[in-house]
């Protein structure tokens, strides 16, 4: 870890501590913010510990977390399996693009939440329906970034491959896909963010566990401390998953990571 990294981490931790202190001051007994609407930090922590060991609406907190991760990661992964090869193929073969892209452009502006009624009609209200909503949310970033990844490859590299006698398949697999890897990683982050942001809406579909399910039920019961626990965990898990993708980028495309670090400095 370099000096700049240490300064950034220290600055971030300091900012978090400062915000918690401000929060505690605002929600102190007799403070300007009633705890009914925004509980104090110690109340939220107490509820977090209690939910970790005691079931809340049928499941412990770790079970709710695992349920949400299962829904989001499954939908995100299936979207990757569909979106990456389809996006690359559409960018590489123009005829395929003009067959598929008009339909995709028609569907793309429709928000993922608008698919919920059809999802219920087609798939019922089980896990499959929730995964489908997440899949739709993640598919667009996967596909669009996969196309952009191919378009961003330097034409000189492709021409050099052709000049050396490489076939289209060899150029696509050995030059285009490898060179486009940083853009695909960026697409993975965007797709995951889009999938994670639809979690609460997806778990409205008659879920029996999950952080979104906890948040919705807590809001209906005015359990604001439980609601904040769910919201904080959704945010922390989202940040953690994004960090894991960044770590994966270190191994899959270390050259792009070095370029970004050098630019920031």
C-alpha positions as a LaTeX table, in Angstrom:
\begin{tabular}{lrrr}
\hline
Residue & $x$ (\AA) & $y$ (\AA) & $z$ (\AA) \\
\hline
Unk1 & 0.00 & 0.00 & 0.00 \\
Unk2 & 1.40 & 3.36 & $-1.04$ \\
Unk3 & 1.37 & 6.63 & 0.83 \\
Unk4 & $-1.47$ & 8.01 & $-1.29$ \\
Unk5 & $-3.58$ & 4.91 & $-0.60$ \\
Unk6 & $-2.99$ & 5.28 & 3.14 \\
Unk7 & $-4.00$ & 8.96 & 3.03 \\
Unk8 & $-7.18$ & 8.10 & 1.11 \\
Unk9 & $-8.15$ & 5.35 & 3.54 \\
Unk10 & $-7.44$ & 7.57 & 6.55 \\
Unk11 & $-9.45$ & 10.41 & 5.01 \\
Unk12 & $-12.37$ & 8.09 & 4.29 \\
Unk13 & $-12.36$ & 6.64 & 7.81 \\
Unk14 & $-12.12$ & 10.11 & 9.30 \\
Unk15 & $-15.11$ & 11.27 & 7.26 \\
Unk16 & $-17.15$ & 8.26 & 8.41 \\
Unk17 & $-16.32$ & 8.94 & 12.07 \\
Unk18 & $-17.23$ & 12.61 & 11.64 \\
Unk19 & $-20.60$ & 11.77 & 10.11 \\
Unk20 & $-21.37$ & 9.28 & 12.90 \\
Unk21 & $-20.54$ & 11.94 & 15.52 \\
Unk22 & $-22.82$ & 14.44 & 13.78 \\
Unk23 & $-25.54$ & 11.79 & 13.59 \\
Unk24 & $-25.17$ & 11.02 & 17.32 \\
Unk25 & $-25.34$ & 14.71 & 18.19 \\
Unk26 & $-28.49$ & 15.30 & 16.12 \\
Unk27 & $-30.30$ & 12.29 & 17.61 \\
Unk28 & $-29.19$ & 12.77 & 21.24 \\
Unk29 & $-31.93$ & 12.95 & 23.92 \\
Unk30 & $-33.58$ & 16.33 & 23.46 \\
Unk31 & $-31.77$ & 16.83 & 20.16 \\
Unk32 & $-33.27$ & 18.40 & 17.03 \\
Unk33 & $-34.07$ & 15.06 & 15.31 \\
Unk34 & $-36.68$ & 12.76 & 16.95 \\
Unk35 & $-35.44$ & 9.16 & 17.19 \\
Unk36 & $-38.81$ & 7.95 & 15.90 \\
Unk37 & $-37.86$ & 9.26 & 12.46 \\
Unk38 & $-34.10$ & 8.73 & 12.64 \\
Unk39 & $-32.75$ & 6.48 & 15.43 \\
Unk40 & $-29.47$ & 7.15 & 17.19 \\
Unk41 & $-26.34$ & 5.21 & 16.15 \\
Unk42 & $-26.33$ & 3.08 & 19.32 \\
Unk43 & $-29.97$ & 2.08 & 18.73 \\
Unk44 & $-29.16$ & 0.98 & 15.18 \\
Unk45 & $-26.11$ & $-0.98$ & 16.38 \\
Unk46 & $-28.15$ & $-2.68$ & 19.12 \\
Unk47 & $-30.79$ & $-3.69$ & 16.57 \\
Unk48 & $-28.08$ & $-4.97$ & 14.21 \\
Unk49 & $-26.60$ & $-7.24$ & 16.91 \\
Unk50 & $-30.05$ & $-8.49$ & 17.92 \\
Unk51 & $-31.04$ & $-9.28$ & 14.32 \\
Unk52 & $-27.76$ & $-11.13$ & 13.82 \\
Unk53 & $-28.58$ & $-13.69$ & 16.53 \\
Unk54 & $-32.39$ & $-13.59$ & 16.60 \\
Unk55 & $-34.70$ & $-14.14$ & 13.62 \\
Unk56 & $-36.46$ & $-11.09$ & 12.20 \\
Unk57 & $-39.61$ & $-11.92$ & 10.18 \\
Unk58 & $-38.54$ & $-15.55$ & 10.00 \\
Unk59 & $-34.80$ & $-15.32$ & 9.29 \\
Unk60 & $-31.63$ & $-14.10$ & 10.95 \\
Unk61 & $-29.74$ & $-11.21$ & 9.42 \\
Unk62 & $-27.12$ & $-13.46$ & 7.82 \\
Unk63 & $-29.92$ & $-15.46$ & 6.17 \\
Unk64 & $-31.44$ & $-12.25$ & 4.78 \\
Unk65 & $-28.02$ & $-11.21$ & 3.46 \\
Unk66 & $-27.39$ & $-14.57$ & 1.78 \\
Unk67 & $-30.86$ & $-14.53$ & 0.22 \\
Unk68 & $-30.26$ & $-11.09$ & $-1.32$ \\
Unk69 & $-26.79$ & $-12.03$ & $-2.55$ \\
Unk70 & $-28.17$ & $-15.18$ & $-4.15$ \\
Unk71 & $-30.87$ & $-13.27$ & $-6.05$ \\
Unk72 & $-28.58$ & $-10.47$ & $-7.21$ \\
Unk73 & $-25.51$ & $-12.53$ & $-8.12$ \\
Unk74 & $-27.53$ & $-15.16$ & $-9.96$ \\
Unk75 & $-29.38$ & $-12.56$ & $-12.06$ \\
Unk76 & $-26.15$ & $-10.63$ & $-12.66$ \\
Unk77 & $-24.27$ & $-13.78$ & $-13.73$ \\
Unk78 & $-26.97$ & $-14.93$ & $-16.13$ \\
Unk79 & $-27.06$ & $-11.41$ & $-17.61$ \\
Unk80 & $-23.29$ & $-11.67$ & $-18.13$ \\
Unk81 & $-23.61$ & $-15.06$ & $-19.83$ \\
Unk82 & $-26.15$ & $-13.57$ & $-22.24$ \\
Unk83 & $-24.95$ & $-9.97$ & $-22.56$ \\
Unk84 & $-21.19$ & $-10.39$ & $-23.04$ \\
Unk85 & $-21.18$ & $-12.79$ & $-26.01$ \\
Unk86 & $-24.21$ & $-11.12$ & $-27.58$ \\
Unk87 & $-22.70$ & $-7.65$ & $-27.26$ \\
Unk88 & $-19.34$ & $-8.77$ & $-28.66$ \\
Unk89 & $-21.04$ & $-10.61$ & $-31.52$ \\
Unk90 & $-23.22$ & $-7.60$ & $-32.36$ \\
Unk91 & $-20.18$ & $-5.32$ & $-32.50$ \\
Unk92 & $-18.12$ & $-7.81$ & $-34.53$ \\
Unk93 & $-20.75$ & $-8.89$ & $-37.05$ \\
Unk94 & $-22.68$ & $-5.94$ & $-38.45$ \\
Unk95 & $-25.48$ & $-8.06$ & $-39.90$ \\
Unk96 & $-26.27$ & $-9.53$ & $-36.50$ \\
Unk97 & $-26.27$ & $-6.06$ & $-34.98$ \\
Unk98 & $-28.92$ & $-4.77$ & $-37.34$ \\
Unk99 & $-31.07$ & $-7.82$ & $-36.67$ \\
Unk100 & $-30.91$ & $-7.62$ & $-32.87$ \\
Unk101 & $-30.11$ & $-3.99$ & $-32.08$ \\
Unk102 & $-33.44$ & $-2.43$ & $-33.17$ \\
Unk103 & $-35.34$ & $-4.73$ & $-30.81$ \\
Unk104 & $-32.84$ & $-4.04$ & $-28.06$ \\
Unk105 & $-33.13$ & $-0.29$ & $-28.58$ \\
Unk106 & $-36.91$ & $-0.58$ & $-28.27$ \\
Unk107 & $-36.67$ & $-2.47$ & $-24.98$ \\
Unk108 & $-33.70$ & $-0.60$ & $-23.45$ \\
Unk109 & $-35.55$ & 2.57 & $-22.32$ \\
Unk110 & $-38.10$ & 0.53 & $-20.36$ \\
Unk111 & $-37.17$ & 0.67 & $-16.65$ \\
Unk112 & $-36.57$ & $-2.73$ & $-15.00$ \\
Unk113 & $-39.37$ & $-2.02$ & $-12.52$ \\
Unk114 & $-41.85$ & $-1.76$ & $-15.39$ \\
Unk115 & $-41.25$ & $-5.45$ & $-16.09$ \\
Unk116 & $-42.54$ & $-6.51$ & $-12.66$ \\
Unk117 & $-46.21$ & $-6.99$ & $-13.70$ \\
Unk118 & $-45.22$ & $-9.12$ & $-16.70$ \\
Unk119 & $-42.71$ & $-11.03$ & $-14.60$ \\
Unk120 & $-45.42$ & $-11.91$ & $-12.08$ \\
Unk121 & $-47.74$ & $-12.95$ & $-14.90$ \\
Unk122 & $-45.13$ & $-15.16$ & $-16.60$ \\
Unk123 & $-43.14$ & $-16.56$ & $-13.68$ \\
Unk124 & $-45.28$ & $-16.14$ & $-10.59$ \\
Unk125 & $-43.89$ & $-14.65$ & $-7.38$ \\
Unk126 & $-40.99$ & $-16.97$ & $-6.56$ \\
Unk127 & $-37.23$ & $-16.55$ & $-6.71$ \\
Unk128 & $-37.26$ & $-16.96$ & $-10.49$ \\
Unk129 & $-39.34$ & $-13.81$ & $-10.88$ \\
Unk130 & $-37.02$ & $-11.79$ & $-8.64$ \\
Unk131 & $-33.95$ & $-13.06$ & $-10.49$ \\
Unk132 & $-35.58$ & $-12.09$ & $-13.78$ \\
Unk133 & $-36.04$ & $-8.49$ & $-12.66$ \\
Unk134 & $-32.38$ & $-8.34$ & $-11.62$ \\
Unk135 & $-31.37$ & $-10.01$ & $-14.91$ \\
Unk136 & $-33.19$ & $-7.34$ & $-16.94$ \\
Unk137 & $-31.54$ & $-4.58$ & $-14.91$ \\
Unk138 & $-28.05$ & $-6.02$ & $-15.43$ \\
Unk139 & $-28.40$ & $-7.06$ & $-19.07$ \\
Unk140 & $-28.34$ & $-3.58$ & $-20.60$ \\
Unk141 & $-24.98$ & $-2.49$ & $-19.04$ \\
Unk142 & $-23.41$ & $-5.86$ & $-19.83$ \\
Unk143 & $-24.47$ & $-5.75$ & $-23.48$ \\
Unk144 & $-23.73$ & $-2.08$ & $-24.13$ \\
Unk145 & $-20.28$ & $-2.22$ & $-22.53$ \\
Unk146 & $-19.46$ & $-5.41$ & $-24.42$ \\
Unk147 & $-20.21$ & $-3.62$ & $-27.68$ \\
Unk148 & $-18.21$ & $-0.59$ & $-26.55$ \\
Unk149 & $-15.32$ & $-2.86$ & $-25.59$ \\
Unk150 & $-15.05$ & $-4.16$ & $-29.15$ \\
Unk151 & $-15.41$ & $-0.70$ & $-30.69$ \\
Unk152 & $-12.64$ & 0.64 & $-28.42$ \\
Unk153 & $-10.02$ & $-1.79$ & $-29.73$ \\
Unk154 & $-7.38$ & $-0.07$ & $-31.86$ \\
Unk155 & $-7.95$ & $-0.86$ & $-35.54$ \\
Unk156 & $-4.20$ & $-1.12$ & $-36.05$ \\
Unk157 & $-4.14$ & $-4.23$ & $-33.84$ \\
Unk158 & $-6.86$ & $-5.85$ & $-35.91$ \\
Unk159 & $-5.13$ & $-4.95$ & $-39.17$ \\
Unk160 & $-1.85$ & $-6.32$ & $-37.82$ \\
Unk161 & $-3.54$ & $-9.61$ & $-36.97$ \\
Unk162 & $-4.99$ & $-9.87$ & $-40.47$ \\
Unk163 & $-1.60$ & $-9.05$ & $-41.98$ \\
Unk164 & $-0.07$ & $-11.95$ & $-40.02$ \\
Unk165 & $-2.64$ & $-14.32$ & $-41.44$ \\
Unk166 & $-4.86$ & $-14.71$ & $-38.37$ \\
Unk167 & $-8.43$ & $-15.78$ & $-38.95$ \\
Unk168 & $-11.41$ & $-13.70$ & $-37.80$ \\
Unk169 & $-11.94$ & $-16.08$ & $-34.90$ \\
Unk170 & $-8.31$ & $-15.80$ & $-33.80$ \\
Unk171 & $-8.41$ & $-12.01$ & $-34.04$ \\
Unk172 & $-11.63$ & $-11.89$ & $-32.05$ \\
Unk173 & $-10.46$ & $-14.23$ & $-29.28$ \\
Unk174 & $-6.75$ & $-13.31$ & $-29.00$ \\
Unk175 & $-6.76$ & $-9.60$ & $-29.80$ \\
Unk176 & $-10.22$ & $-8.08$ & $-29.42$ \\
Unk177 & $-11.41$ & $-9.88$ & $-26.29$ \\
Unk178 & $-8.10$ & $-9.50$ & $-24.44$ \\
Unk179 & $-7.65$ & $-5.84$ & $-25.38$ \\
Unk180 & $-11.28$ & $-5.08$ & $-24.47$ \\
Unk181 & $-11.00$ & $-6.67$ & $-21.02$ \\
Unk182 & $-10.76$ & $-3.37$ & $-19.04$ \\
Unk183 & $-13.96$ & $-2.12$ & $-20.65$ \\
Unk184 & $-15.66$ & $-5.42$ & $-19.85$ \\
Unk185 & $-14.61$ & $-5.02$ & $-16.20$ \\
Unk186 & $-16.14$ & $-1.55$ & $-16.20$ \\
Unk187 & $-19.30$ & $-3.10$ & $-17.61$ \\
Unk188 & $-19.28$ & $-5.64$ & $-14.79$ \\
Unk189 & $-19.25$ & $-2.83$ & $-12.21$ \\
Unk190 & $-22.06$ & $-0.96$ & $-13.94$ \\
Unk191 & $-24.16$ & $-4.09$ & $-14.34$ \\
Unk192 & $-23.66$ & $-5.04$ & $-10.71$ \\
Unk193 & $-24.63$ & $-1.55$ & $-9.57$ \\
Unk194 & $-27.77$ & $-1.66$ & $-11.68$ \\
Unk195 & $-28.65$ & $-5.14$ & $-10.43$ \\
Unk196 & $-28.03$ & $-4.23$ & $-6.80$ \\
Unk197 & $-30.13$ & $-1.06$ & $-7.07$ \\
Unk198 & $-33.18$ & $-3.11$ & $-8.11$ \\
Unk199 & $-32.87$ & $-5.40$ & $-5.07$ \\
Unk200 & $-35.61$ & $-3.78$ & $-2.99$ \\
Unk201 & $-38.04$ & $-3.71$ & $-5.91$ \\
Unk202 & $-37.27$ & $-7.32$ & $-6.80$ \\
Unk203 & $-37.91$ & $-8.47$ & $-3.24$ \\
Unk204 & $-41.31$ & $-6.80$ & $-3.16$ \\
Unk205 & $-42.44$ & $-9.79$ & $-5.23$ \\
Unk206 & $-43.68$ & $-11.82$ & $-2.24$ \\
Unk207 & $-40.21$ & $-12.54$ & $-0.90$ \\
Unk208 & $-39.82$ & $-14.37$ & 2.40 \\
Unk209 & $-36.25$ & $-13.24$ & 3.07 \\
Unk210 & $-33.74$ & $-10.67$ & 1.91 \\
Unk211 & $-32.55$ & $-7.17$ & 2.82 \\
Unk212 & $-35.04$ & $-5.55$ & 0.49 \\
Unk213 & $-37.81$ & $-7.57$ & 2.12 \\
Unk214 & $-36.60$ & $-6.43$ & 5.55 \\
Unk215 & $-36.52$ & $-2.78$ & 4.42 \\
Unk216 & $-40.04$ & $-2.88$ & 2.98 \\
Unk217 & $-41.52$ & $-4.55$ & 6.06 \\
Unk218 & $-39.67$ & $-2.22$ & 8.44 \\
Unk219 & $-40.97$ & 0.86 & 6.58 \\
Unk220 & $-44.54$ & $-0.42$ & 6.86 \\
Unk221 & $-44.14$ & $-1.07$ & 10.61 \\
Unk222 & $-42.21$ & 2.19 & 11.27 \\
Unk223 & $-39.23$ & 0.16 & 12.54 \\
Unk224 & $-36.81$ & 2.86 & 11.46 \\
Unk225 & $-33.87$ & 1.27 & 13.27 \\
Unk226 & $-34.41$ & $-1.98$ & 11.32 \\
Unk227 & $-34.86$ & 0.03 & 8.12 \\
Unk228 & $-31.51$ & 1.75 & 8.65 \\
Unk229 & $-29.80$ & $-1.58$ & 9.36 \\
Unk230 & $-31.11$ & $-2.94$ & 6.04 \\
Unk231 & $-30.16$ & 0.24 & 4.15 \\
Unk232 & $-26.64$ & 0.35 & 5.56 \\
Unk233 & $-26.07$ & $-3.33$ & 4.78 \\
Unk234 & $-27.33$ & $-2.88$ & 1.22 \\
Unk235 & $-24.84$ & $-0.03$ & 0.79 \\
Unk236 & $-21.93$ & $-1.86$ & 2.44 \\
Unk237 & $-22.49$ & $-5.02$ & 0.42 \\
Unk238 & $-22.74$ & $-3.02$ & $-2.78$ \\
Unk239 & $-19.41$ & $-1.32$ & $-2.05$ \\
Unk240 & $-17.83$ & $-4.67$ & $-1.12$ \\
Unk241 & $-18.94$ & $-6.36$ & $-4.35$ \\
Unk242 & $-17.60$ & $-3.46$ & $-6.39$ \\
Unk243 & $-14.29$ & $-3.72$ & $-4.53$ \\
Unk244 & $-14.12$ & $-7.43$ & $-5.35$ \\
Unk245 & $-14.50$ & $-6.62$ & $-9.05$ \\
Unk246 & $-11.67$ & $-4.09$ & $-8.75$ \\
Unk247 & $-9.48$ & $-6.74$ & $-7.11$ \\
Unk248 & $-10.34$ & $-9.12$ & $-9.96$ \\
Unk249 & $-9.24$ & $-6.42$ & $-12.40$ \\
Unk250 & $-5.79$ & $-6.42$ & $-10.78$ \\
Unk251 & $-5.36$ & $-10.05$ & $-11.86$ \\
Unk252 & $-7.25$ & $-10.02$ & $-15.16$ \\
Unk253 & $-6.07$ & $-6.67$ & $-16.53$ \\
Unk254 & $-3.24$ & $-5.33$ & $-14.35$ \\
Unk255 & $-2.01$ & $-3.02$ & $-17.11$ \\
Unk256 & $-5.27$ & $-1.03$ & $-17.10$ \\
Unk257 & $-5.16$ & $-0.71$ & $-13.33$ \\
Unk258 & $-1.63$ & 0.66 & $-13.51$ \\
Unk259 & $-2.70$ & 3.18 & $-16.15$ \\
Unk260 & $-5.58$ & 4.41 & $-14.01$ \\
Unk261 & $-3.38$ & 4.73 & $-10.92$ \\
Unk262 & $-0.79$ & 6.64 & $-12.87$ \\
Unk263 & $-3.40$ & 9.06 & $-14.23$ \\
Unk264 & $-4.82$ & 9.76 & $-10.78$ \\
Unk265 & $-1.44$ & 10.65 & $-9.45$ \\
\hline
\end{tabular}
